[in-house]
Amino acid sequence: MKQTDNPEPRRTVVALHFDGVNAPIVSAKGSGLTGEKIIQLAKDHGIPLHENSSLAKALSCIPLGEEIPVELFEIVAEVLAYIYFLDEVHSAEQ
């Protein structure tokens, strides 16, 4: 029996929009080429990226334009806090 190599698993990508007041909403999501395009657009516009496959999987179940559920507030808040911290460090270096 010939064993075939499994292709690399498709990465799930989810973009969130947070206005600082309301709960973050799912603004884009996809995998494969769509996911790679979302990543490239974020990079092109200086939007910070964070890799967390478990969180992306959970967020990918939320319809586009919908707020994230309360159950994900804490982990998303931790990610946002880290991004704000990195932004402050970067601003202080300039």
N, C-alpha and C positions, 0 to 999 in steps of 0.2 A: 504494500500500500504506500503510495507516495503522499508525503505530508506537504501541504502547501502553506506558504507563509500567510498569516492573517494580515490584511491591510491595517495600517495605523487607524485606530478608532477616530471617528469624526468628533472634533471638538465642538462643544456647544457654547455659543457666545450669546450673552444677554447684556443689553445696554439699559441703564436706568437713567431717568431724568429726575433730579431732585431740586425743587425750587426753594428749599430752606424752610418751608412752612408746612406744606402737606406731605403726606407719605410719598416716597419715591414711586414712580410709575415705570412700567416696562415700556421702553421707547423703541427697542429693536431687539430682534433675536433671530438666530439661525445657526446652521452648522454647515460644514463643508465650505464651498465657495462663498456662500452668503455670510457665514461667520467670519471668514478671512477678510471679506470686504468691509464688514463692520469694524474689525480690528484696524484695518488700514485707514479707514475714515477717522477713527478715534486718534490714531497716531498723527495723521495729517493735520488734525485740529488741536493737537496738544491736550487731548482728553486722557486723563490717567487710566491705566489698565490695571486690573487685579485678577489674578488667576485663582479660582477656587471651583473645581469641577463639581463638588457636591452642591454648592450654592447655585451655580449656573444651572444645574439639572433641576433644582427646585424652582428657580425663577422661570425656567423655560416653560413651565406648565401654566403660567399666568398669561392670560390674553393680552395682546398689545394694547397699550393705553390704560390698562388697569393698575390700580395701586397694589403694592406688595402686601401680602397678608401680615397681620399682627405677629404671627409666629416667626416671621423673618426679620422683624424690626431690629432686634438686638444684633444679629450678625451683620446686617447691612449697615447699621449705625457704627459698628466697629470698623468696617471697611471705609466708610465715609470719614470717620475720625482719622484714620491712618492717611487717607488721601489729603485731607486738610493739613495734617502735620507735615507731610512731604512738600506740599505747596508752600507752607510757611518757611521751611528750611530752604527751599529753592529760592524764594523771594529774598531771604536774608543773605544768601550768597551773592546776589546780584548787586 
